[in-house]
Amino acid sequence: MTQATVTRTIPGTDLSVFPLSLGGNVFGWTADEDSSFEILDAYVAGGGNFIDTADVYSLWAPGNSGGESETIIGKWLAARGHRADVVIATKVSSHPDAKGLSRESIRKGVEASLRRLGTDYIDLYYAHRDDESVEIAETIGAFAELVAEGKVRALAASNFTAERLTESLRVADELSAPRYVAVQPHYNLVHRDEFEGALQEVVDRENLVTVPYSALASGFLTGKYRTGAADGRSPRGEGAARYLDGRGRKVLAALDQIAAERGAAVTSVALAWLAAQPTVIAPIASASKLAQVESLIASAHLNLSTAQLDALTAASA
């Protein structure tokens, strides 16, 4: 991993990020603390600097209560001592102790995240899920306080509809408050309809950027899960198996062909397609094993031809 580091700046901020974000959803779940440290070290050694987590990761694992991922990242930051060299993104609204987007929940959530991460600021802070029970002005006002206090550098929204995102930006402008600068939707080669269209148009029109989650479709786009039921025995395989339909097989065939043409991993090709889509600044992908990091890093240096991009787009239509 000796290639030059490449970064992209999020408009309206001074955050320069590597064009592949390392997902922290597996830390404390399919990657224990030691493995997580190895993965984080390898990602940074490869030029990466953009780490994505959430206060609720990884609540779903047996015995967990949420916050495990942030805690592991915090321990790693303390051990390595290079907080200023990485961009940490985390989220609020889904943890049982800080549910929703009221001012109270946001204040409680940010303090808990800062404590677990062992830092006094968060680089990019997401509203993890919209909360229509709270007035948008209250949410925007609470986030603005965090920015003013230096606890958060920039704001973003995850899992918002085009309509609610538009309204949130309007309210922020009316209040002269910080706007969301990024969105995090579910988006990949086999899950396109939710983002492409109205939401993508808002992001483009408002000069925001997109940081897609599930960029590898629960591992399906690594090419690892091809036989259906047998693959469902692993935690990741259960999610990947649902994509193994006619379209999924066409996408895998196109990925295989282009990977062979470029001498690249299927994983790298799938991520390179996503990174090339309008408004996308950095897909999010996770690794449970050290060996998986190399293909993630490689994707940031892989520029697919127009013909190759078009072939993948057509296969996934």
VEXZAKOL-559695 format. One record per residue (C-alpha): residue in one letter; x, y, z. Coordinates in Angstrom, 1 decimal, always signed. Example, Ala and Ser with C-alpha at 12.3 -4.5 7.8 and 13.67 -1.06 7.14 Angstrom:
<node><code>A</code><x>+12.3</x><y>-4.5</y><z>+7.8</z></node>
<node><code>S</code><x>+13.7</x><y>-1.1</y><z>+7.1</z></node>
***
This chain:
<node><code>M</code><x>+0.0</x><y>+0.0</y><z>+0.0</z></node>
<node><code>T</code><x>+2.5</x><y>+2.6</y><z>-1.2</z></node>
<node><code>Q</code><x>+0.2</x><y>+4.7</y><z>-3.4</z></node>
<node><code>A</code><x>-0.1</x><y>+8.4</y><z>-2.7</z></node>
<node><code>T</code><x>-2.8</x><y>+9.5</y><z>-0.4</z></node>
<node><code>V</code><x>-5.9</x><y>+11.1</y><z>-2.1</z></node>
<node><code>T</code><x>-8.5</x><y>+13.1</y><z>-0.3</z></node>
<node><code>R</code><x>-11.6</x><y>+15.1</y><z>-1.1</z></node>
<node><code>T</code><x>-12.9</x><y>+18.1</y><z>+0.7</z></node>
<node><code>I</code><x>-16.5</x><y>+18.2</y><z>+1.9</z></node>
<node><code>P</code><x>-18.0</x><y>+21.5</y><z>+0.6</z></node>
<node><code>G</code><x>-18.6</x><y>+24.1</y><z>+3.2</z></node>
<node><code>T</code><x>-16.1</x><y>+22.5</y><z>+5.6</z></node>
<node><code>D</code><x>-12.4</x><y>+22.1</y><z>+6.2</z></node>
<node><code>L</code><x>-12.8</x><y>+18.3</y><z>+6.3</z></node>
<node><code>S</code><x>-10.6</x><y>+16.5</y><z>+3.8</z></node>
<node><code>V</code><x>-11.5</x><y>+12.8</y><z>+3.6</z></node>
<node><code>F</code><x>-10.1</x><y>+9.7</y><z>+2.0</z></node>
<node><code>P</code><x>-12.6</x><y>+8.6</y><z>-0.8</z></node>
<node><code>L</code><x>-13.3</x><y>+5.3</y><z>+1.1</z></node>
<node><code>S</code><x>-14.7</x><y>+5.6</y><z>+4.6</z></node>
<node><code>L</code><x>-14.0</x><y>+2.7</y><z>+7.0</z></node>
<node><code>G</code><x>-17.3</x><y>+1.5</y><z>+8.6</z></node>
<node><code>G</code><x>-17.2</x><y>+0.8</y><z>+12.3</z></node>
<node><code>N</code><x>-20.4</x><y>-1.1</y><z>+12.5</z></node>
<node><code>V</code><x>-18.5</x><y>-4.4</y><z>+12.8</z></node>
<node><code>F</code><x>-16.3</x><y>-3.3</y><z>+15.7</z></node>
<node><code>G</code><x>-17.5</x><y>-5.1</y><z>+18.8</z></node>
<node><code>W</code><x>-19.6</x><y>-7.5</y><z>+16.7</z></node>
<node><code>T</code><x>-17.7</x><y>-9.5</y><z>+14.0</z></node>
<node><code>A</code><x>-14.4</x><y>-7.8</y><z>+14.8</z></node>
<node><code>D</code><x>-13.2</x><y>-8.0</y><z>+18.4</z></node>
<node><code>E</code><x>-11.0</x><y>-5.2</y><z>+19.9</z></node>
<node><code>D</code><x>-7.7</x><y>-6.7</y><z>+18.8</z></node>
<node><code>S</code><x>-8.9</x><y>-7.3</y><z>+15.3</z></node>
<node><code>S</code><x>-10.5</x><y>-3.8</y><z>+15.1</z></node>
<node><code>F</code><x>-7.2</x><y>-2.2</y><z>+16.1</z></node>
<node><code>E</code><x>-5.4</x><y>-4.2</y><z>+13.3</z></node>
<node><code>I</code><x>-8.0</x><y>-3.1</y><z>+10.8</z></node>
<node><code>L</code><x>-7.9</x><y>+0.6</y><z>+11.8</z></node>
<node><code>D</code><x>-4.1</x><y>+0.5</y><z>+11.7</z></node>
<node><code>A</code><x>-4.0</x><y>-1.0</y><z>+8.2</z></node>
<node><code>Y</code><x>-6.6</x><y>+1.5</y><z>+6.9</z></node>
<node><code>V</code><x>-4.6</x><y>+4.5</y><z>+8.2</z></node>
<node><code>A</code><x>-1.3</x><y>+3.0</y><z>+6.9</z></node>
<node><code>G</code><x>-3.0</x><y>+2.7</y><z>+3.5</z></node>
<node><code>G</code><x>-3.8</x><y>+6.4</y><z>+3.5</z></node>
<node><code>G</code><x>-7.3</x><y>+6.3</y><z>+5.0</z></node>
<node><code>N</code><x>-8.5</x><y>+8.9</y><z>+7.4</z></node>
<node><code>F</code><x>-12.4</x><y>+8.8</y><z>+7.4</z></node>
<node><code>I</code><x>-13.9</x><y>+6.5</y><z>+10.1</z></node>
<node><code>D</code><x>-17.7</x><y>+6.0</y><z>+10.4</z></node>
<node><code>T</code><x>-19.5</x><y>+4.8</y><z>+13.5</z></node>
<node><code>A</code><x>-22.6</x><y>+5.5</y><z>+15.5</z></node>
<node><code>D</code><x>-23.6</x><y>+5.6</y><z>+19.2</z></node>
<node><code>V</code><x>-25.9</x><y>+2.5</y><z>+18.6</z></node>
<node><code>Y</code><x>-23.1</x><y>+0.3</y><z>+17.1</z></node>
<node><code>S</code><x>-23.1</x><y>-2.7</y><z>+17.8</z></node>
<node><code>L</code><x>-26.3</x><y>-3.0</y><z>+19.9</z></node>
<node><code>W</code><x>-27.5</x><y>-6.0</y><z>+17.9</z></node>
<node><code>A</code><x>-24.7</x><y>-8.3</y><z>+19.0</z></node>
<node><code>P</code><x>-25.5</x><y>-10.6</y><z>+21.9</z></node>
<node><code>G</code><x>-24.5</x><y>-9.0</y><z>+25.2</z></node>
<node><code>N</code><x>-24.0</x><y>-5.6</y><z>+23.8</z></node>
<node><code>S</code><x>-25.8</x><y>-2.4</y><z>+24.9</z></node>
<node><code>G</code><x>-24.7</x><y>+0.0</y><z>+22.1</z></node>
<node><code>G</code><x>-21.6</x><y>+2.2</y><z>+22.0</z></node>
<node><code>E</code><x>-19.1</x><y>-0.7</y><z>+21.7</z></node>
<node><code>S</code><x>-17.8</x><y>+0.5</y><z>+18.3</z></node>
<node><code>E</code><x>-17.2</x><y>+4.1</y><z>+19.6</z></node>
<node><code>T</code><x>-15.5</x><y>+2.6</y><z>+22.7</z></node>
<node><code>I</code><x>-13.1</x><y>+0.6</y><z>+20.6</z></node>
<node><code>I</code><x>-12.3</x><y>+3.5</y><z>+18.3</z></node>
<node><code>G</code><x>-11.7</x><y>+5.7</y><z>+21.4</z></node>
<node><code>K</code><x>-9.3</x><y>+3.1</y><z>+22.8</z></node>
<node><code>W</code><x>-7.5</x><y>+3.0</y><z>+19.5</z></node>
<node><code>L</code><x>-7.3</x><y>+6.8</y><z>+19.3</z></node>
<node><code>A</code><x>-5.8</x><y>+6.9</y><z>+22.8</z></node>
<node><code>A</code><x>-3.3</x><y>+4.2</y><z>+22.0</z></node>
<node><code>R</code><x>-2.1</x><y>+5.7</y><z>+18.7</z></node>
<node><code>G</code><x>-2.3</x><y>+9.4</y><z>+19.6</z></node>
<node><code>H</code><x>-3.2</x><y>+10.7</y><z>+16.2</z></node>
<node><code>R</code><x>-6.7</x><y>+12.2</y><z>+16.8</z></node>
<node><code>A</code><x>-6.1</x><y>+15.2</y><z>+14.6</z></node>
<node><code>D</code><x>-5.1</x><y>+13.0</y><z>+11.6</z></node>
<node><code>V</code><x>-8.4</x><y>+11.2</y><z>+11.3</z></node>
<node><code>V</code><x>-12.0</x><y>+12.4</y><z>+10.6</z></node>
<node><code>I</code><x>-14.5</x><y>+10.7</y><z>+12.9</z></node>
<node><code>A</code><x>-18.1</x><y>+10.6</y><z>+11.9</z></node>
<node><code>T</code><x>-20.7</x><y>+9.3</y><z>+14.4</z></node>
<node><code>K</code><x>-24.5</x><y>+9.5</y><z>+14.8</z></node>
<node><code>V</code><x>-27.3</x><y>+10.3</y><z>+17.2</z></node>
<node><code>S</code><x>-31.0</x><y>+9.3</y><z>+17.5</z></node>
<node><code>S</code><x>-30.9</x><y>+5.5</y><z>+17.5</z></node>
<node><code>H</code><x>-29.3</x><y>+4.6</y><z>+20.9</z></node>
<node><code>P</code><x>-31.9</x><y>+3.5</y><z>+23.5</z></node>
<node><code>D</code><x>-30.5</x><y>+6.1</y><z>+26.0</z></node>
<node><code>A</code><x>-30.6</x><y>+9.0</y><z>+23.5</z></node>
<node><code>K</code><x>-33.5</x><y>+8.2</y><z>+21.2</z></node>
<node><code>G</code><x>-34.8</x><y>+10.7</y><z>+18.7</z></node>
<node><code>L</code><x>-33.8</x><y>+14.2</y><z>+17.7</z></node>
<node><code>S</code><x>-35.0</x><y>+16.3</y><z>+20.6</z></node>
<node><code>R</code><x>-32.6</x><y>+18.8</y><z>+22.1</z></node>
<node><code>E</code><x>-32.4</x><y>+16.6</y><z>+25.2</z></node>
<node><code>S</code><x>-31.6</x><y>+13.5</y><z>+23.2</z></node>
<node><code>I</code><x>-29.0</x><y>+15.2</y><z>+21.1</z></node>
<node><code>R</code><x>-27.3</x><y>+16.8</y><z>+24.2</z></node>
<node><code>K</code><x>-27.3</x><y>+13.5</y><z>+26.0</z></node>
<node><code>G</code><x>-26.1</x><y>+11.6</y><z>+22.9</z></node>
<node><code>V</code><x>-23.2</x><y>+13.8</y><z>+22.1</z></node>
<node><code>E</code><x>-21.8</x><y>+13.8</y><z>+25.6</z></node>
<node><code>A</code><x>-22.0</x><y>+9.9</y><z>+25.6</z></node>
<node><code>S</code><x>-20.3</x><y>+9.7</y><z>+22.2</z></node>
<node><code>L</code><x>-17.5</x><y>+12.1</y><z>+23.2</z></node>
<node><code>R</code><x>-16.9</x><y>+10.1</y><z>+26.4</z></node>
<node><code>R</code><x>-16.7</x><y>+6.8</y><z>+24.6</z></node>
<node><code>L</code><x>-14.5</x><y>+8.2</y><z>+21.8</z></node>
<node><code>G</code><x>-12.2</x><y>+9.8</y><z>+24.3</z></node>
<node><code>T</code><x>-12.2</x><y>+13.1</y><z>+22.4</z></node>
<node><code>D</code><x>-13.5</x><y>+16.6</y><z>+22.9</z></node>
<node><code>Y</code><x>-14.9</x><y>+17.0</y><z>+19.4</z></node>
<node><code>I</code><x>-16.7</x><y>+15.0</y><z>+16.6</z></node>
<node><code>D</code><x>-15.7</x><y>+15.9</y><z>+13.0</z></node>
<node><code>L</code><x>-19.0</x><y>+14.9</y><z>+11.3</z></node>
<node><code>Y</code><x>-22.2</x><y>+14.4</y><z>+13.4</z></node>
<node><code>Y</code><x>-25.2</x><y>+12.8</y><z>+11.8</z></node>
<node><code>A</code><x>-28.8</x><y>+12.7</y><z>+12.6</z></node>
<node><code>H</code><x>-29.0</x><y>+9.0</y><z>+12.3</z></node>
<node><code>R</code><x>-32.7</x><y>+8.7</y><z>+11.6</z></node>
<node><code>D</code><x>-35.3</x><y>+11.4</y><z>+11.1</z></node>
<node><code>D</code><x>-37.7</x><y>+12.1</y><z>+14.0</z></node>
<node><code>E</code><x>-40.9</x><y>+13.7</y><z>+12.8</z></node>
<node><code>S</code><x>-42.2</x><y>+13.9</y><z>+16.4</z></node>
<node><code>V</code><x>-39.8</x><y>+16.8</y><z>+17.0</z></node>
<node><code>E</code><x>-39.9</x><y>+20.2</y><z>+15.4</z></node>
<node><code>I</code><x>-37.1</x><y>+20.6</y><z>+12.9</z></node>
<node><code>A</code><x>-36.2</x><y>+24.0</y><z>+14.4</z></node>
<node><code>E</code><x>-35.5</x><y>+22.3</y><z>+17.8</z></node>
<node><code>T</code><x>-33.2</x><y>+19.7</y><z>+16.1</z></node>
<node><code>I</code><x>-31.4</x><y>+22.3</y><z>+14.1</z></node>
<node><code>G</code><x>-31.1</x><y>+24.6</y><z>+17.1</z></node>
<node><code>A</code><x>-29.6</x><y>+21.8</y><z>+19.2</z></node>
<node><code>F</code><x>-27.1</x><y>+20.9</y><z>+16.5</z></node>
<node><code>A</code><x>-26.1</x><y>+24.6</y><z>+16.1</z></node>
<node><code>E</code><x>-25.3</x><y>+24.8</y><z>+19.8</z></node>
<node><code>L</code><x>-22.9</x><y>+21.9</y><z>+19.5</z></node>
<node><code>V</code><x>-21.1</x><y>+23.5</y><z>+16.6</z></node>
<node><code>A</code><x>-20.9</x><y>+26.8</y><z>+18.5</z></node>
<node><code>E</code><x>-19.5</x><y>+25.0</y><z>+21.5</z></node>
<node><code>G</code><x>-16.8</x><y>+23.3</y><z>+19.4</z></node>
<node><code>K</code><x>-18.1</x><y>+19.9</y><z>+20.2</z></node>
<node><code>V</code><x>-19.0</x><y>+19.2</y><z>+16.5</z></node>
<node><code>R</code><x>-17.3</x><y>+20.5</y><z>+13.4</z></node>
<node><code>A</code><x>-19.9</x><y>+19.7</y><z>+10.8</z></node>
<node><code>L</code><x>-23.4</x><y>+18.2</y><z>+10.6</z></node>
<node><code>A</code><x>-25.0</x><y>+15.6</y><z>+8.4</z></node>
<node><code>A</code><x>-28.2</x><y>+13.6</y><z>+7.9</z></node>
<node><code>S</code><x>-28.7</x><y>+9.8</y><z>+7.5</z></node>
<node><code>N</code><x>-31.9</x><y>+8.0</y><z>+6.2</z></node>
<node><code>F</code><x>-33.7</x><y>+11.3</y><z>+5.4</z></node>
<node><code>T</code><x>-36.3</x><y>+11.6</y><z>+2.6</z></node>
<node><code>A</code><x>-35.8</x><y>+14.3</y><z>+0.0</z></node>
<node><code>E</code><x>-38.7</x><y>+16.2</y><z>+1.4</z></node>
<node><code>R</code><x>-37.5</x><y>+16.2</y><z>+5.0</z></node>
<node><code>L</code><x>-33.9</x><y>+17.0</y><z>+4.0</z></node>
<node><code>T</code><x>-35.1</x><y>+20.0</y><z>+1.9</z></node>
<node><code>E</code><x>-37.2</x><y>+21.3</y><z>+4.8</z></node>
<node><code>S</code><x>-34.3</x><y>+20.8</y><z>+7.3</z></node>
<node><code>L</code><x>-32.0</x><y>+22.9</y><z>+5.0</z></node>
<node><code>R</code><x>-34.7</x><y>+25.6</y><z>+4.7</z></node>
<node><code>V</code><x>-35.1</x><y>+25.8</y><z>+8.4</z></node>
<node><code>A</code><x>-31.3</x><y>+26.0</y><z>+9.0</z></node>
<node><code>D</code><x>-31.1</x><y>+28.9</y><z>+6.5</z></node>
<node><code>E</code><x>-34.0</x><y>+30.7</y><z>+8.2</z></node>
<node><code>L</code><x>-32.3</x><y>+30.3</y><z>+11.6</z></node>
<node><code>S</code><x>-28.9</x><y>+31.2</y><z>+10.2</z></node>
<node><code>A</code><x>-27.8</x><y>+27.9</y><z>+11.6</z></node>
<node><code>P</code><x>-25.2</x><y>+25.4</y><z>+10.3</z></node>
<node><code>R</code><x>-26.7</x><y>+23.2</y><z>+7.5</z></node>
<node><code>Y</code><x>-26.3</x><y>+19.6</y><z>+6.9</z></node>
<node><code>V</code><x>-23.3</x><y>+19.2</y><z>+4.6</z></node>
<node><code>A</code><x>-23.6</x><y>+15.4</y><z>+3.8</z></node>
<node><code>V</code><x>-26.2</x><y>+12.7</y><z>+3.6</z></node>
<node><code>Q</code><x>-25.8</x><y>+9.0</y><z>+4.3</z></node>
<node><code>P</code><x>-28.3</x><y>+6.9</y><z>+2.4</z></node>
<node><code>H</code><x>-28.5</x><y>+3.1</y><z>+1.8</z></node>
<node><code>Y</code><x>-26.9</x><y>+3.0</y><z>-1.7</z></node>
<node><code>N</code><x>-25.0</x><y>+0.4</y><z>-3.7</z></node>
<node><code>L</code><x>-25.0</x><y>-1.5</y><z>-7.0</z></node>
<node><code>V</code><x>-28.0</x><y>-3.6</y><z>-6.0</z></node>
<node><code>H</code><x>-29.9</x><y>-1.0</y><z>-4.0</z></node>
<node><code>R</code><x>-30.3</x><y>+2.1</y><z>-6.1</z></node>
<node><code>D</code><x>-33.9</x><y>+3.3</y><z>-6.1</z></node>
<node><code>E</code><x>-34.0</x><y>+4.7</y><z>-2.6</z></node>
<node><code>F</code><x>-31.3</x><y>+7.3</y><z>-3.4</z></node>
<node><code>E</code><x>-31.3</x><y>+7.9</y><z>-7.1</z></node>
<node><code>G</code><x>-34.0</x><y>+10.3</y><z>-8.1</z></node>
<node><code>A</code><x>-35.4</x><y>+12.9</y><z>-5.7</z></node>
<node><code>L</code><x>-32.9</x><y>+12.6</y><z>-2.9</z></node>
<node><code>Q</code><x>-29.9</x><y>+12.6</y><z>-5.2</z></node>
<node><code>E</code><x>-31.4</x><y>+15.7</y><z>-6.9</z></node>
<node><code>V</code><x>-31.6</x><y>+17.6</y><z>-3.6</z></node>
<node><code>V</code><x>-28.1</x><y>+16.6</y><z>-2.6</z></node>
<node><code>D</code><x>-26.8</x><y>+17.9</y><z>-6.0</z></node>
<node><code>R</code><x>-28.8</x><y>+21.1</y><z>-6.0</z></node>
<node><code>E</code><x>-27.8</x><y>+22.0</y><z>-2.5</z></node>
<node><code>N</code><x>-24.1</x><y>+21.2</y><z>-3.0</z></node>
<node><code>L</code><x>-24.1</x><y>+18.5</y><z>-0.4</z></node>
<node><code>V</code><x>-22.1</x><y>+15.2</y><z>-0.7</z></node>
<node><code>T</code><x>-23.1</x><y>+11.6</y><z>-0.3</z></node>
<node><code>V</code><x>-21.5</x><y>+9.0</y><z>+2.0</z></node>
<node><code>P</code><x>-23.4</x><y>+5.8</y><z>+1.2</z></node>
<node><code>Y</code><x>-23.7</x><y>+3.0</y><z>+3.7</z></node>
<node><code>S</code><x>-24.0</x><y>-0.7</y><z>+3.0</z></node>
<node><code>A</code><x>-21.7</x><y>+0.0</y><z>+0.0</z></node>
<node><code>L</code><x>-21.0</x><y>-3.7</y><z>-0.4</z></node>
<node><code>A</code><x>-24.6</x><y>-4.8</y><z>+0.2</z></node>
<node><code>S</code><x>-23.8</x><y>-6.8</y><z>+3.4</z></node>
<node><code>G</code><x>-20.8</x><y>-8.4</y><z>+1.6</z></node>
<node><code>F</code><x>-22.8</x><y>-9.5</y><z>-1.4</z></node>
<node><code>L</code><x>-20.7</x><y>-7.2</y><z>-3.7</z></node>
<node><code>T</code><x>-17.5</x><y>-8.8</y><z>-2.6</z></node>
<node><code>G</code><x>-18.5</x><y>-11.8</y><z>-4.6</z></node>
<node><code>K</code><x>-18.2</x><y>-14.1</y><z>-1.6</z></node>
<node><code>Y</code><x>-21.9</x><y>-15.0</y><z>-1.3</z></node>
<node><code>R</code><x>-22.9</x><y>-16.8</y><z>-4.5</z></node>
<node><code>T</code><x>-24.7</x><y>-20.0</y><z>-3.4</z></node>
<node><code>G</code><x>-27.7</x><y>-18.8</y><z>-1.4</z></node>
<node><code>A</code><x>-28.8</x><y>-20.7</y><z>+1.7</z></node>
<node><code>A</code><x>-25.3</x><y>-22.1</y><z>+2.7</z></node>
<node><code>D</code><x>-23.9</x><y>-18.6</y><z>+3.0</z></node>
<node><code>G</code><x>-26.7</x><y>-17.5</y><z>+5.4</z></node>
<node><code>R</code><x>-24.9</x><y>-19.2</y><z>+8.3</z></node>
<node><code>S</code><x>-22.7</x><y>-16.2</y><z>+9.0</z></node>
<node><code>P</code><x>-24.0</x><y>-12.9</y><z>+10.4</z></node>
<node><code>R</code><x>-23.1</x><y>-11.1</y><z>+7.2</z></node>
<node><code>G</code><x>-24.3</x><y>-13.9</y><z>+4.9</z></node>
<node><code>E</code><x>-27.8</x><y>-13.6</y><z>+6.1</z></node>
<node><code>G</code><x>-28.0</x><y>-10.1</y><z>+4.8</z></node>
<node><code>A</code><x>-26.2</x><y>-10.8</y><z>+1.6</z></node>
<node><code>A</code><x>-28.3</x><y>-13.8</y><z>+0.6</z></node>
<node><code>R</code><x>-31.3</x><y>-11.6</y><z>-0.2</z></node>
<node><code>Y</code><x>-29.5</x><y>-10.1</y><z>-3.2</z></node>
<node><code>L</code><x>-28.9</x><y>-13.4</y><z>-4.9</z></node>
<node><code>D</code><x>-31.6</x><y>-13.0</y><z>-7.6</z></node>
<node><code>G</code><x>-31.5</x><y>-12.5</y><z>-11.3</z></node>
<node><code>R</code><x>-30.3</x><y>-9.0</y><z>-11.1</z></node>
<node><code>G</code><x>-27.7</x><y>-9.8</y><z>-8.4</z></node>
<node><code>R</code><x>-26.2</x><y>-12.6</y><z>-10.5</z></node>
<node><code>K</code><x>-26.0</x><y>-10.2</y><z>-13.5</z></node>
<node><code>V</code><x>-24.2</x><y>-7.7</y><z>-11.3</z></node>
<node><code>L</code><x>-21.7</x><y>-10.3</y><z>-10.1</z></node>
<node><code>A</code><x>-21.0</x><y>-11.4</y><z>-13.7</z></node>
<node><code>A</code><x>-20.3</x><y>-7.8</y><z>-14.7</z></node>
<node><code>L</code><x>-18.1</x><y>-7.3</y><z>-11.6</z></node>
<node><code>D</code><x>-16.2</x><y>-10.5</y><z>-12.4</z></node>
<node><code>Q</code><x>-15.5</x><y>-9.4</y><z>-16.0</z></node>
<node><code>I</code><x>-14.3</x><y>-6.0</y><z>-15.1</z></node>
<node><code>A</code><x>-12.3</x><y>-7.2</y><z>-12.1</z></node>
<node><code>A</code><x>-10.5</x><y>-9.6</y><z>-14.6</z></node>
<node><code>E</code><x>-10.0</x><y>-6.8</y><z>-17.1</z></node>
<node><code>R</code><x>-8.4</x><y>-4.5</y><z>-14.4</z></node>
<node><code>G</code><x>-6.6</x><y>-7.1</y><z>-12.4</z></node>
<node><code>A</code><x>-8.6</x><y>-5.9</y><z>-9.4</z></node>
<node><code>A</code><x>-10.7</x><y>-7.4</y><z>-6.6</z></node>
<node><code>V</code><x>-14.4</x><y>-7.6</y><z>-7.2</z></node>
<node><code>T</code><x>-14.8</x><y>-5.6</y><z>-3.9</z></node>
<node><code>S</code><x>-12.6</x><y>-2.8</y><z>-5.3</z></node>
<node><code>V</code><x>-14.6</x><y>-2.6</y><z>-8.6</z></node>
<node><code>A</code><x>-18.0</x><y>-2.5</y><z>-6.8</z></node>
<node><code>L</code><x>-16.7</x><y>+0.4</y><z>-4.5</z></node>
<node><code>A</code><x>-15.1</x><y>+2.2</y><z>-7.5</z></node>
<node><code>W</code><x>-18.5</x><y>+2.2</y><z>-9.3</z></node>
<node><code>L</code><x>-20.2</x><y>+3.7</y><z>-6.3</z></node>
<node><code>A</code><x>-17.5</x><y>+6.3</y><z>-5.7</z></node>
<node><code>A</code><x>-17.9</x><y>+7.5</y><z>-9.4</z></node>
<node><code>Q</code><x>-21.6</x><y>+8.2</y><z>-9.0</z></node>
<node><code>P</code><x>-22.8</x><y>+11.9</y><z>-8.8</z></node>
<node><code>T</code><x>-22.4</x><y>+13.6</y><z>-5.4</z></node>
<node><code>V</code><x>-20.7</x><y>+10.5</y><z>-3.8</z></node>
<node><code>I</code><x>-17.5</x><y>+11.6</y><z>-1.9</z></node>
<node><code>A</code><x>-16.8</x><y>+8.3</y><z>-0.1</z></node>
<node><code>P</code><x>-18.6</x><y>+5.0</y><z>+0.1</z></node>
<node><code>I</code><x>-18.6</x><y>+3.3</y><z>+3.6</z></node>
<node><code>A</code><x>-17.3</x><y>-0.2</y><z>+3.7</z></node>
<node><code>S</code><x>-16.3</x><y>-2.3</y><z>+6.7</z></node>
<node><code>A</code><x>-13.8</x><y>-5.1</y><z>+7.3</z></node>
<node><code>S</code><x>-14.0</x><y>-7.9</y><z>+9.8</z></node>
<node><code>K</code><x>-10.6</x><y>-9.2</y><z>+9.0</z></node>
<node><code>L</code><x>-7.2</x><y>-7.6</y><z>+8.3</z></node>
<node><code>A</code><x>-6.9</x><y>-9.2</y><z>+4.9</z></node>
<node><code>Q</code><x>-10.1</x><y>-7.4</y><z>+3.7</z></node>
<node><code>V</code><x>-8.6</x><y>-3.9</y><z>+4.1</z></node>
<node><code>E</code><x>-6.4</x><y>-4.0</y><z>+1.0</z></node>
<node><code>S</code><x>-9.2</x><y>-4.2</y><z>-1.5</z></node>
<node><code>L</code><x>-11.0</x><y>-1.3</y><z>+0.3</z></node>
<node><code>I</code><x>-8.0</x><y>+0.9</y><z>+0.0</z></node>
<node><code>A</code><x>-7.4</x><y>-0.1</y><z>-3.6</z></node>
<node><code>S</code><x>-10.9</x><y>+1.0</y><z>-4.6</z></node>
<node><code>A</code><x>-9.9</x><y>+4.6</y><z>-3.9</z></node>
<node><code>H</code><x>-7.2</x><y>+4.4</y><z>-6.6</z></node>
<node><code>L</code><x>-9.3</x><y>+2.5</y><z>-9.2</z></node>
<node><code>N</code><x>-10.7</x><y>+4.7</y><z>-11.9</z></node>
<node><code>L</code><x>-13.1</x><y>+2.7</y><z>-14.0</z></node>
<node><code>S</code><x>-13.6</x><y>+3.6</y><z>-17.7</z></node>
<node><code>T</code><x>-16.9</x><y>+5.0</y><z>-18.9</z></node>
<node><code>A</code><x>-17.6</x><y>+1.7</y><z>-20.6</z></node>
<node><code>Q</code><x>-17.0</x><y>-0.2</y><z>-17.4</z></node>
<node><code>L</code><x>-19.2</x><y>+2.1</y><z>-15.4</z></node>
<node><code>D</code><x>-21.9</x><y>+1.9</y><z>-18.0</z></node>
<node><code>A</code><x>-21.7</x><y>-2.0</y><z>-18.0</z></node>
<node><code>L</code><x>-22.2</x><y>-2.1</y><z>-14.2</z></node>
<node><code>T</code><x>-25.0</x><y>+0.5</y><z>-14.3</z></node>
<node><code>A</code><x>-26.8</x><y>-1.6</y><z>-17.0</z></node>
<node><code>A</code><x>-26.4</x><y>-4.9</y><z>-15.1</z></node>
<node><code>S</code><x>-27.8</x><y>-3.4</y><z>-11.9</z></node>
<node><code>A</code><x>-30.8</x><y>-1.6</y><z>-13.6</z></node>
***
